[in-house]
Amino acid sequence: MTDSSEIDVLNSICREAKVEGKISGKNLTVLYEAFGQRFTKALEALKENRVKKYIFKPSGRVVWIVVGRERDYLLMPEAEFCMCDDFYFHVLDRKVHLCYHLIAQRIARNLGWYETIEEDDSLYDILMNEWKKPTA
């Protein structure tokens, strides 16, 4: 499966899921066949409510985070970018197109399966510095 078809599969299933309000069993299978363990991990993140959408007030800036095992991962979904090691070692090497955090965020956004957290703009820089810290 090529990278673009992997994305096409995810986008198509997300569009359908948004209309239906759920992911069908057939589509769960298709996603697993397309992404393997990355989908399994994404599904686990969704079930554990680890996808967070931060909205900073009054600016309205939005930041997506997936709470990982080791740390919180900053995502930039429009750029298909994540701060995780999998992104750096596999996505940038073009071994895969998306890490599981990006898969989880895309599904969460389409189905509303995320927690919205509102914070004051005064905390934006503090939180961004925390999220951008390299792993130890």
Secondary structure, DSSP 8 states (H G I E B T S, - for coil): --HHHHHHHHHHHHHHHHHHTS--HHHHHHHHHHHTHHHHHHHHHHHTT-EEEEEEETT--EEEEEE-SSSEEEEEGGGTEE-SHHIIIIITTTS-S--HHHHHHHHHHHHT-SEEEEEEGGGHHHHHHHHHS---
